[in-house]
Amino acid sequence: MATYRDRAREIALGQYGFISSADAKEEGIPPGELAKLAARGRLRNVSYGLYRFDDVPTTPYDQYYEAVRRVGGDAHLTSDSVLAIHGLAMVSPRRIRVGTAKRYRGQVPGWLEVVQEQVGADDLTVVEQIPAVTVCRAIRDAMHTVMTNRLLEAIPKAEDAGLLTADEAAELRHELSSHPT
């Protein structure tokens, strides 16, 4: 018979080692069970209602996943963070930008920035199980923070990877041609 820890870990294995109280509740794990496991050192409390099994191997996507889960709700990666997760535009932002339609009042670590923004369903996608804006939207959003020549270099890479259509690439090139460097 599987223990609560076994069941929680099974969920976390498919989520970069993370499990939330809501995930646990959905799977019939009693409220407070994750906190008990954390108190015994069986998993780590990352933030309010979010835990991680540190014995699950890390990946390059863990911090992006954690950032979105910390904010919760309709949270998604946005702007240069989307470009970074795809390895585009030679960006390595100091902070992971997470967008959300709602005002976020929680505490965030220094490596995370929460941006209040409205994003339509057509501008949203999922990257490695992480909600994010599309690359097209990310390039538009990054025009004021990333050098134009880097964004122009990212367009053919994104197009080759199937992240932009030919029409989107042409539109972005046109928009960037009139944008100051």
Protein Blocks (a to p, Z undefined) as FASTA:
>chain_A
ZZfklmmmmmmmmngopacfklmmmnopaehklmmmmmnopaccfbghiacdfkbccdfk
lmmmmmmmmngmjbccehjllmmmnopahiacfbdcdddfbdcfbdcdfkbccddddddf
klgcceehiacddfklmmmmmmmmpcfklmmmmmmmmmmnopacfklmmmmmmmmmmpcZ
Z
